[in-house]
């Protein structure tokens, strides 16, 4: 075994300590960089999720409005048909009644 001086041992310990500190600093830097990247990824994912939710909500809104418009149109058409039917019925009764009264008034026996 070689005789290693106390100074060489101290120098090796100092060198090992310096390397360990440097490694620790590099690890902390990588950790911060990775945390920053992960935060950016999470932020982007949040934006994407919100945008997708907005798109889906807009699509659902349009679908529901269209259903509503179809229902309103159907109700309006049904109402129009009932009004027309009532009007036709009234006109038929009115004509028959008018004809009957006219015949009764001017009928000569």
C-alpha positions as CSV (number, residue, x, y, z in Angstrom):
1,X,0.0,0.0,0.0
2,X,1.2,3.4,-0.9
3,X,1.6,5.9,1.8
4,X,-1.0,8.5,1.3
5,X,-0.4,11.7,3.1
6,X,-2.9,13.5,5.2
7,X,-3.0,16.3,2.8
8,X,-3.9,14.0,-0.1
9,X,-6.7,12.4,2.0
10,X,-8.1,15.9,2.8
11,X,-7.8,16.9,-0.9
12,X,-9.7,13.7,-2.0
13,X,-12.4,14.3,0.7
14,X,-12.7,17.9,-0.5
15,X,-12.9,16.8,-4.1
16,X,-15.6,14.2,-3.3
17,X,-17.5,16.9,-1.3
18,X,-17.2,19.4,-4.1
19,X,-18.5,16.7,-6.6
20,X,-21.3,15.8,-4.2
21,X,-22.3,19.5,-3.9
22,X,-22.2,20.0,-7.7
23,X,-24.3,16.8,-8.2
24,X,-26.8,18.1,-5.6
25,X,-27.0,21.5,-7.4
26,X,-27.5,19.8,-10.8
27,X,-30.2,17.6,-9.3
28,X,-32.0,20.6,-7.8
29,X,-31.7,22.5,-11.1
30,X,-33.2,19.5,-13.0
31,X,-35.9,19.1,-10.4
32,X,-36.9,22.8,-10.8
33,X,-36.8,22.5,-14.5
34,X,-38.9,19.4,-14.5
35,X,-41.4,21.0,-12.0
36,X,-41.6,24.1,-14.3
37,X,-42.2,21.8,-17.4
38,X,-44.9,19.9,-15.5
39,X,-46.6,23.1,-14.4
40,X,-46.6,24.3,-18.0
41,X,-48.0,20.9,-19.2
42,X,-50.7,21.0,-16.5
43,X,-51.6,24.6,-17.4
44,X,-51.9,23.6,-21.1
45,X,-54.0,20.6,-20.2
46,X,-56.3,22.8,-18.2
47,X,-56.6,25.2,-21.1
48,X,-57.3,22.3,-23.4
49,X,-59.9,20.8,-21.1
50,X,-61.6,24.2,-20.7
51,X,-61.6,24.7,-24.4
52,X,-63.1,21.3,-25.0
53,X,-65.7,21.9,-22.4
54,X,-66.6,25.2,-24.0
55,X,-66.9,23.5,-27.4
56,X,-69.0,20.7,-26.0
57,X,-71.2,23.2,-24.2
58,X,-71.7,25.3,-27.3
59,X,-72.6,22.1,-29.3
60,X,-75.0,21.0,-26.6
61,X,-76.5,24.5,-26.5
62,X,-77.1,24.6,-30.3
63,X,-78.6,21.1,-30.2
64,X,-81.0,22.1,-27.4
65,X,-81.9,25.4,-29.1
66,X,-82.6,23.4,-32.3
67,X,-84.9,21.0,-30.4
68,X,-86.7,23.9,-28.9
69,X,-87.1,25.6,-32.3
70,X,-88.5,22.3,-33.7
71,X,-90.9,22.0,-30.8
72,X,-92.1,25.7,-31.1
73,X,-92.6,25.2,-34.9
74,X,-94.6,22.0,-34.2
75,X,-96.8,23.8,-31.6
76,X,-97.3,26.7,-33.9
77,X,-98.3,24.5,-36.8
78,X,-100.7,22.5,-34.6
79,X,-102.2,25.9,-33.4
80,X,-102.5,27.1,-37.0
81,X,-104.2,23.8,-38.0
82,X,-106.7,24.1,-35.1
83,X,-107.4,27.7,-36.0
84,X,-108.0,26.7,-39.6
85,X,-110.2,23.8,-38.6
86,X,-112.2,26.0,-36.3
87,X,-112.5,28.7,-39.0
88,X,-113.5,26.1,-41.6
89,X,-116.1,24.7,-39.2
90,X,-117.4,28.2,-38.4
91,X,-117.7,29.1,-42.0
92,X,-119.5,25.8,-42.8
93,X,-122.0,26.4,-40.0
94,X,-122.4,30.0,-40.9
95,X,-123.1,29.2,-44.6
96,X,-125.6,26.5,-43.7
97,X,-127.2,28.7,-41.1
98,X,-127.3,31.6,-43.5
99,X,-128.8,29.4,-46.3
100,X,-131.3,28.0,-43.9
101,X,-132.4,31.5,-42.6
102,X,-132.5,32.8,-46.2
103,X,-134.7,29.9,-47.3
104,X,-136.9,30.3,-44.2
105,X,-137.3,34.0,-44.8
106,X,-137.9,33.9,-48.5
107,X,-139.5,30.6,-48.9
108,X,-142.9,30.8,-50.3
109,X,-145.3,28.1,-49.6
